[in-house]
Amino acid sequence: MSVSTTEALSSGGEATFDWIDVRAQARAKAGLARRLRPRQADSTDLDLASNDYLGLARDKRVAGAAAAATLKWGAGSTGSRLVSGSTELHAELEFELANFCGSQSALVFSSGYAANLGALTALTGPGTAIVADQHIHASLIDGTRLSKADVVVTEHCNVDKVRHALETRGKRRAIVVTDSVFSVDGDVAPLNELHEACRAHGAALVVDDAHGLGVVGPGGRGAVAEAGLVRAPDVITTLTLSKSLGAQGGAVLGPSRVIKHLIDTARTFIFDTGLAPSSAAAALAAIKILREEPDRPERALTVAHDLSYRLKEAGFQVSTPSAAVVSVRAPSPEQAFQWAESCRTNGVVVGCFRPPSVPDQISRLRLTARADLTEAEIERAVRVITECAASAGVESRPR
């Protein structure tokens, strides 16, 4: 018996989780400690951290639909989709999602995370090779880990590396996995080139369009629609309902036979409680608004470009957005945290992305543009971010 085991036994269990304290101290020293921040319903802070790109989460039409569904159907779905958790609302939402995006069929999950896990694990296995972009969402990464497939991670947005991985794979079946809009810097994947590589090598393409839906594509129908790939028989799209649609939940879109396969085999669908009726109703209301107000996606893009341009002019290293995400680089995790804290103290809430949440290990502020931001709010955001940089020791070089 080891010394550590003996100490744990003699301590009456008190020492069992001492290793957690050691790791917590190491994270704090590296500036990587995290904490929950409950927000107030009546907060007056300017929100540049959430993914509410179209400003629909608090829209009375969306919230009202959720409230009405709760009164009609109850607070929860009461069970898994295959038992008691499927309502008429779920069926309507799946129809509307497929119809709006132009896909053949859709399947709704309780979250975007569950949708990605379910799709990857059900469509792969020991006889499959997965070729994944190194910047994909954590949920896709976890899906590849659970898949039992051979996994090759390729350099970010490098189609040549993808082609090579497909050519040299040792498995008959293959799937290429990518985000459409990457969540850290907001850059867009070369979907058409990736699809050409997949088609040439008999592989499927799985695209997480979480940050594309509602912002890019015709009428906000997403990056897959913009690339003209929605009806392709070898392309699968995963979505979240919690960003542009302001609700909760996730979905997989694709050929009907793929969706039927997921119903039969996706564990995060079969064994998970279904999406709450209130969230399904909220997403349905948001899709209706998108149809009626197609200028919202364009406004979100305009705000993103405006934020990016003004912050570049102020002398910061800022990404050029292809969607609603704008990132501003920071010299270190500690300075990124201090910068974000100072902004929050001054009434502007921004995202603080640090390792391990960033695949390139570069810390940054992550700003999200919203279609409902006013010119005055944009000016306020730029002013606060600029003024708070100095307090965090972040230098800017105005042009």
Secondary structure as a PSIPRED ss2 file (coil, helix, strand):
# PSIPRED VFORMAT (PSIPRED V4.0)

   1 M C   1.000  0.000  0.000
   2 S C   1.000  0.000  0.000
   3 V H   0.000  1.000  0.000
   4 S H   0.000  1.000  0.000
   5 T H   0.000  1.000  0.000
   6 T H   0.000  1.000  0.000
   7 E H   0.000  1.000  0.000
   8 A H   0.000  1.000  0.000
   9 L H   0.000  1.000  0.000
  10 S H   0.000  1.000  0.000
  11 S C   1.000  0.000  0.000
  12 G C   1.000  0.000  0.000
  13 G C   1.000  0.000  0.000
  14 E C   1.000  0.000  0.000
  15 A C   1.000  0.000  0.000
  16 T C   1.000  0.000  0.000
  17 F C   1.000  0.000  0.000
  18 D H   0.000  1.000  0.000
  19 W H   0.000  1.000  0.000
  20 I H   0.000  1.000  0.000
  21 D H   0.000  1.000  0.000
  22 V H   0.000  1.000  0.000
  23 R H   0.000  1.000  0.000
  24 A H   0.000  1.000  0.000
  25 Q H   0.000  1.000  0.000
  26 A H   0.000  1.000  0.000
  27 R H   0.000  1.000  0.000
  28 A H   0.000  1.000  0.000
  29 K H   0.000  1.000  0.000
  30 A C   1.000  0.000  0.000
  31 G C   1.000  0.000  0.000
  32 L C   1.000  0.000  0.000
  33 A C   1.000  0.000  0.000
  34 R C   1.000  0.000  0.000
  35 R C   1.000  0.000  0.000
  36 L C   1.000  0.000  0.000
  37 R C   1.000  0.000  0.000
  38 P C   1.000  0.000  0.000
  39 R C   1.000  0.000  0.000
  40 Q C   1.000  0.000  0.000
  41 A C   1.000  0.000  0.000
  42 D C   1.000  0.000  0.000
  43 S C   1.000  0.000  0.000
  44 T C   1.000  0.000  0.000
  45 D C   1.000  0.000  0.000
  46 L E   0.000  0.000  1.000
  47 D E   0.000  0.000  1.000
  48 L E   0.000  0.000  1.000
  49 A C   1.000  0.000  0.000
  50 S C   1.000  0.000  0.000
  51 N C   1.000  0.000  0.000
  52 D C   1.000  0.000  0.000
  53 Y C   1.000  0.000  0.000
  54 L C   1.000  0.000  0.000
  55 G C   1.000  0.000  0.000
  56 L C   1.000  0.000  0.000
  57 A C   1.000  0.000  0.000
  58 R C   1.000  0.000  0.000
  59 D C   1.000  0.000  0.000
  60 K H   0.000  1.000  0.000
  61 R H   0.000  1.000  0.000
  62 V H   0.000  1.000  0.000
  63 A H   0.000  1.000  0.000
  64 G H   0.000  1.000  0.000
  65 A H   0.000  1.000  0.000
  66 A H   0.000  1.000  0.000
  67 A H   0.000  1.000  0.000
  68 A H   0.000  1.000  0.000
  69 A H   0.000  1.000  0.000
  70 T H   0.000  1.000  0.000
  71 L H   0.000  1.000  0.000
  72 K H   0.000  1.000  0.000
  73 W H   0.000  1.000  0.000
  74 G C   1.000  0.000  0.000
  75 A C   1.000  0.000  0.000
  76 G C   1.000  0.000  0.000
  77 S C   1.000  0.000  0.000
  78 T C   1.000  0.000  0.000
  79 G C   1.000  0.000  0.000
  80 S E   0.000  0.000  1.000
  81 R C   1.000  0.000  0.000
  82 L C   1.000  0.000  0.000
  83 V C   1.000  0.000  0.000
  84 S C   1.000  0.000  0.000
  85 G C   1.000  0.000  0.000
  86 S C   1.000  0.000  0.000
  87 T C   1.000  0.000  0.000
  88 E H   0.000  1.000  0.000
  89 L H   0.000  1.000  0.000
  90 H H   0.000  1.000  0.000
  91 A H   0.000  1.000  0.000
  92 E H   0.000  1.000  0.000
  93 L H   0.000  1.000  0.000
  94 E H   0.000  1.000  0.000
  95 F H   0.000  1.000  0.000
  96 E H   0.000  1.000  0.000
  97 L H   0.000  1.000  0.000
  98 A H   0.000  1.000  0.000
  99 N H   0.000  1.000  0.000
 100 F H   0.000  1.000  0.000
 101 C H   0.000  1.000  0.000
 102 G C   1.000  0.000  0.000
 103 S C   1.000  0.000  0.000
 104 Q C   1.000  0.000  0.000
 105 S E   0.000  0.000  1.000
 106 A E   0.000  0.000  1.000
 107 L E   0.000  0.000  1.000
 108 V E   0.000  0.000  1.000
 109 F E   0.000  0.000  1.000
 110 S C   1.000  0.000  0.000
 111 S C   1.000  0.000  0.000
 112 G H   0.000  1.000  0.000
 113 Y H   0.000  1.000  0.000
 114 A H   0.000  1.000  0.000
 115 A H   0.000  1.000  0.000
 116 N H   0.000  1.000  0.000
 117 L H   0.000  1.000  0.000
 118 G H   0.000  1.000  0.000
 119 A H   0.000  1.000  0.000
 120 L H   0.000  1.000  0.000
 121 T H   0.000  1.000  0.000
 122 A H   0.000  1.000  0.000
 123 L H   0.000  1.000  0.000
 124 T C   1.000  0.000  0.000
 125 G C   1.000  0.000  0.000
 126 P C   1.000  0.000  0.000
 127 G C   1.000  0.000  0.000
 128 T E   0.000  0.000  1.000
 129 A E   0.000  0.000  1.000
 130 I E   0.000  0.000  1.000
 131 V E   0.000  0.000  1.000
 132 A E   0.000  0.000  1.000
 133 D E   0.000  0.000  1.000
 134 Q C   1.000  0.000  0.000
 135 H C   1.000  0.000  0.000
 136 I C   1.000  0.000  0.000
 137 H C   1.000  0.000  0.000
 138 A H   0.000  1.000  0.000
 139 S H   0.000  1.000  0.000
 140 L H   0.000  1.000  0.000
 141 I H   0.000  1.000  0.000
 142 D H   0.000  1.000  0.000
 143 G H   0.000  1.000  0.000
 144 T H   0.000  1.000  0.000
 145 R H   0.000  1.000  0.000
 146 L H   0.000  1.000  0.000
 147 S C   1.000  0.000  0.000
 148 K C   1.000  0.000  0.000
 149 A C   1.000  0.000  0.000
 150 D E   0.000  0.000  1.000
 151 V E   0.000  0.000  1.000
 152 V E   0.000  0.000  1.000
 153 V E   0.000  0.000  1.000
 154 T E   0.000  0.000  1.000
 155 E C   1.000  0.000  0.000
 156 H C   1.000  0.000  0.000
 157 C C   1.000  0.000  0.000
 158 N C   1.000  0.000  0.000
 159 V H   0.000  1.000  0.000
 160 D H   0.000  1.000  0.000
 161 K H   0.000  1.000  0.000
 162 V H   0.000  1.000  0.000
 163 R H   0.000  1.000  0.000
 164 H H   0.000  1.000  0.000
 165 A H   0.000  1.000  0.000
 166 L H   0.000  1.000  0.000
 167 E H   0.000  1.000  0.000
 168 T C   1.000  0.000  0.000
 169 R C   1.000  0.000  0.000
 170 G C   1.000  0.000  0.000
 171 K C   1.000  0.000  0.000
 172 R C   1.000  0.000  0.000
 173 R E   0.000  0.000  1.000
 174 A E   0.000  0.000  1.000
 175 I E   0.000  0.000  1.000
 176 V E   0.000  0.000  1.000
 177 V E   0.000  0.000  1.000
 178 T E   0.000  0.000  1.000
 179 D E   0.000  0.000  1.000
 180 S C   1.000  0.000  0.000
 181 V E   0.000  0.000  1.000
 182 F C   1.000  0.000  0.000
 183 S C   1.000  0.000  0.000
 184 V C   1.000  0.000  0.000
 185 D C   1.000  0.000  0.000
 186 G C   1.000  0.000  0.000
 187 D C   1.000  0.000  0.000
 188 V E   0.000  0.000  1.000
 189 A C   1.000  0.000  0.000
 190 P C   1.000  0.000  0.000
 191 L H   0.000  1.000  0.000
 192 N H   0.000  1.000  0.000
 193 E H   0.000  1.000  0.000
 194 L H   0.000  1.000  0.000
 195 H H   0.000  1.000  0.000
 196 E H   0.000  1.000  0.000
 197 A H   0.000  1.000  0.000
 198 C H   0.000  1.000  0.000
 199 R H   0.000  1.000  0.000
 200 A H   0.000  1.000  0.000
 201 H C   1.000  0.000  0.000
 202 G C   1.000  0.000  0.000
 203 A C   1.000  0.000  0.000
 204 A E   0.000  0.000  1.000
 205 L E   0.000  0.000  1.000
 206 V E   0.000  0.000  1.000
 207 V E   0.000  0.000  1.000
 208 D E   0.000  0.000  1.000
 209 D C   1.000  0.000  0.000
 210 A C   1.000  0.000  0.000
 211 H C   1.000  0.000  0.000
 212 G C   1.000  0.000  0.000
 213 L C   1.000  0.000  0.000
 214 G C   1.000  0.000  0.000
 215 V C   1.000  0.000  0.000
 216 V C   1.000  0.000  0.000
 217 G C   1.000  0.000  0.000
 218 P H   0.000  1.000  0.000
 219 G H   0.000  1.000  0.000
 220 G H   0.000  1.000  0.000
 221 R C   1.000  0.000  0.000
 222 G C   1.000  0.000  0.000
 223 A H   0.000  1.000  0.000
 224 V H   0.000  1.000  0.000
 225 A H   0.000  1.000  0.000
 226 E H   0.000  1.000  0.000
 227 A C   1.000  0.000  0.000
 228 G C   1.000  0.000  0.000
 229 L C   1.000  0.000  0.000
 230 V C   1.000  0.000  0.000
 231 R C   1.000  0.000  0.000
 232 A C   1.000  0.000  0.000
 233 P C   1.000  0.000  0.000
 234 D C   1.000  0.000  0.000
 235 V E   0.000  0.000  1.000
 236 I E   0.000  0.000  1.000
 237 T E   0.000  0.000  1.000
 238 T E   0.000  0.000  1.000
 239 L E   0.000  0.000  1.000
 240 T E   0.000  0.000  1.000
 241 L C   1.000  0.000  0.000
 242 S C   1.000  0.000  0.000
 243 K C   1.000  0.000  0.000
 244 S C   1.000  0.000  0.000
 245 L C   1.000  0.000  0.000
 246 G C   1.000  0.000  0.000
 247 A C   1.000  0.000  0.000
 248 Q C   1.000  0.000  0.000
 249 G C   1.000  0.000  0.000
 250 G E   0.000  0.000  1.000
 251 A E   0.000  0.000  1.000
 252 V E   0.000  0.000  1.000
 253 L E   0.000  0.000  1.000
 254 G E   0.000  0.000  1.000
 255 P C   1.000  0.000  0.000
 256 S H   0.000  1.000  0.000
 257 R H   0.000  1.000  0.000
 258 V H   0.000  1.000  0.000
 259 I H   0.000  1.000  0.000
 260 K H   0.000  1.000  0.000
 261 H H   0.000  1.000  0.000
 262 L H   0.000  1.000  0.000
 263 I H   0.000  1.000  0.000
 264 D H   0.000  1.000  0.000
 265 T H   0.000  1.000  0.000
 266 A C   1.000  0.000  0.000
 267 R H   0.000  1.000  0.000
 268 T H   0.000  1.000  0.000
 269 F H   0.000  1.000  0.000
 270 I H   0.000  1.000  0.000
 271 F C   1.000  0.000  0.000
 272 D C   1.000  0.000  0.000
 273 T E   0.000  0.000  1.000
 274 G C   1.000  0.000  0.000
 275 L C   1.000  0.000  0.000
 276 A C   1.000  0.000  0.000
 277 P H   0.000  1.000  0.000
 278 S H   0.000  1.000  0.000
 279 S H   0.000  1.000  0.000
 280 A H   0.000  1.000  0.000
 281 A H   0.000  1.000  0.000
 282 A H   0.000  1.000  0.000
 283 A H   0.000  1.000  0.000
 284 L H   0.000  1.000  0.000
 285 A H   0.000  1.000  0.000
 286 A H   0.000  1.000  0.000
 287 I H   0.000  1.000  0.000
 288 K H   0.000  1.000  0.000
 289 I H   0.000  1.000  0.000
 290 L H   0.000  1.000  0.000
 291 R H   0.000  1.000  0.000
 292 E H   0.000  1.000  0.000
 293 E C   1.000  0.000  0.000
 294 P C   1.000  0.000  0.000
 295 D H   0.000  1.000  0.000
 296 R H   0.000  1.000  0.000
 297 P H   0.000  1.000  0.000
 298 E H   0.000  1.000  0.000
 299 R H   0.000  1.000  0.000
 300 A H   0.000  1.000  0.000
 301 L H   0.000  1.000  0.000
 302 T H   0.000  1.000  0.000
 303 V H   0.000  1.000  0.000
 304 A H   0.000  1.000  0.000
 305 H H   0.000  1.000  0.000
 306 D H   0.000  1.000  0.000
 307 L H   0.000  1.000  0.000
 308 S H   0.000  1.000  0.000
 309 Y H   0.000  1.000  0.000
 310 R H   0.000  1.000  0.000
 311 L H   0.000  1.000  0.000
 312 K H   0.000  1.000  0.000
 313 E H   0.000  1.000  0.000
 314 A C   1.000  0.000  0.000
 315 G C   1.000  0.000  0.000
 316 F C   1.000  0.000  0.000
 317 Q C   1.000  0.000  0.000
 318 V E   0.000  0.000  1.000
 319 S C   1.000  0.000  0.000
 320 T C   1.000  0.000  0.000
 321 P C   1.000  0.000  0.000
 322 S C   1.000  0.000  0.000
 323 A C   1.000  0.000  0.000
 324 A C   1.000  0.000  0.000
 325 V E   0.000  0.000  1.000
 326 V E   0.000  0.000  1.000
 327 S E   0.000  0.000  1.000
 328 V E   0.000  0.000  1.000
 329 R E   0.000  0.000  1.000
 330 A C   1.000  0.000  0.000
 331 P C   1.000  0.000  0.000
 332 S C   1.000  0.000  0.000
 333 P H   0.000  1.000  0.000
 334 E H   0.000  1.000  0.000
 335 Q H   0.000  1.000  0.000
 336 A H   0.000  1.000  0.000
 337 F H   0.000  1.000  0.000
 338 Q H   0.000  1.000  0.000
 339 W H   0.000  1.000  0.000
 340 A H   0.000  1.000  0.000
 341 E H   0.000  1.000  0.000
 342 S H   0.000  1.000  0.000
 343 C H   0.000  1.000  0.000
 344 R H   0.000  1.000  0.000
 345 T H   0.000  1.000  0.000
 346 N C   1.000  0.000  0.000
 347 G C   1.000  0.000  0.000
 348 V E   0.000  0.000  1.000
 349 V E   0.000  0.000  1.000
 350 V E   0.000  0.000  1.000
 351 G E   0.000  0.000  1.000
 352 C E   0.000  0.000  1.000
 353 F E   0.000  0.000  1.000
 354 R C   1.000  0.000  0.000
 355 P C   1.000  0.000  0.000
 356 P C   1.000  0.000  0.000
 357 S C   1.000  0.000  0.000
 358 V C   1.000  0.000  0.000
 359 P C   1.000  0.000  0.000
 360 D C   1.000  0.000  0.000
 361 Q C   1.000  0.000  0.000
 362 I C   1.000  0.000  0.000
 363 S C   1.000  0.000  0.000
 364 R E   0.000  0.000  1.000
 365 L E   0.000  0.000  1.000
 366 R E   0.000  0.000  1.000
 367 L E   0.000  0.000  1.000
 368 T E   0.000  0.000  1.000
 369 A C   1.000  0.000  0.000
 370 R C   1.000  0.000  0.000
 371 A C   1.000  0.000  0.000
 372 D C   1.000  0.000  0.000
 373 L C   1.000  0.000  0.000
 374 T C   1.000  0.000  0.000
 375 E H   0.000  1.000  0.000
 376 A H   0.000  1.000  0.000
 377 E H   0.000  1.000  0.000
 378 I H   0.000  1.000  0.000
 379 E H   0.000  1.000  0.000
 380 R H   0.000  1.000  0.000
 381 A H   0.000  1.000  0.000
 382 V H   0.000  1.000  0.000
 383 R H   0.000  1.000  0.000
 384 V H   0.000  1.000  0.000
 385 I H   0.000  1.000  0.000
 386 T H   0.000  1.000  0.000
 387 E H   0.000  1.000  0.000
 388 C H   0.000  1.000  0.000
 389 A H   0.000  1.000  0.000
 390 A H   0.000  1.000  0.000
 391 S H   0.000  1.000  0.000
 392 A C   1.000  0.000  0.000
 393 G C   1.000  0.000  0.000
 394 V C   1.000  0.000  0.000
 395 E C   1.000  0.000  0.000
 396 S C   1.000  0.000  0.000
 397 R C   1.000  0.000  0.000
 398 P C   1.000  0.000  0.000
 399 R C   1.000  0.000  0.000
